[in-house]
């Protein structure tokens, strides 16, 4: 199962990061998004990061140009017929992802692997809309993708061992560390991280401490690089709420109920850093 050409679907924060690490590792990347504007924003983010790496003498200007030359920008998935692997990093919504997987299944060659960067949605349910559930797998990168070492690799119920092994090999080639996980809501990362963030929001909601105090306790007391409320803003409060809903629905356990304050912020359009306001205000 040789992988040479990769289509990354979604040029947002995660998709652009995934595309960057794939092209940096030498793969040909078709970066796909529905709008030209999103593609341009994605490639601008990637270029900025590569320019920083040139300044820090991690890569040469020639290497930066070679990495950028490995990209093609696509507003349709038509060229999925050329690929060995698709990594879907679209909006965290099952209906949208299912539509993408149906199209990919129809377009991609028989040997191609279909991976999703979903942070909590069931891989098995996504795989079920395709005719190749044994070639569907979860590949969950962490944000910011160029910096974070972990990739959770999630086996769906039908995922073949050869597919798992191909994705594990690819993860090493991307200079990341794979961790094998089974398909249950939130996998491992978000099953543990999100309830902590949700509890931090409850701590604020119940007036136990201020935003800054909660973050300081976790930064200085637990040596976390960011406090949980800063991290929630960084991930996106809409994404945090979506993941909590997935845990709540998937396990049917009240310990995963999203905090009403989180719901209120999301209803107000306070999504965190990307919208300029969350627990903090961003200029
Ligand atoms: N994209 C690319 N590079 C970035 C970046 C970004 N968005 N943000 C920071 N960096 C780089 C910086 O450029 C810097 O690189 P250099 O060494 O080349 O200078 C490096 O990261 C360190 O950055 P800073 O010194 O500015 O700041 P820092 O020491 O606070 O590190 C951080 C930044 C790595 C983001 C750190 O704060 C951190 O580890 N935060 C927690 C991140 C985390 O928990 N991520 C998981 C989120 S959950 C998730 O992703 C899963 C999900 O499904 C929700």
Boltz pocket constraint, residues with backbone or C-beta under 6 A from the ligand:
constraints:
  - pocket:
      binder: B
      contacts: [[A, 49], [A, 56], [A, 119], [A, 141], [A, 142], [A, 143], [A, 144], [A, 145], [A, 146], [A, 147], [A, 148], [A, 189], [A, 190], [A, 193], [A, 225], [A, 226], [A, 231], [A, 235]]
      max_distance: 6.0
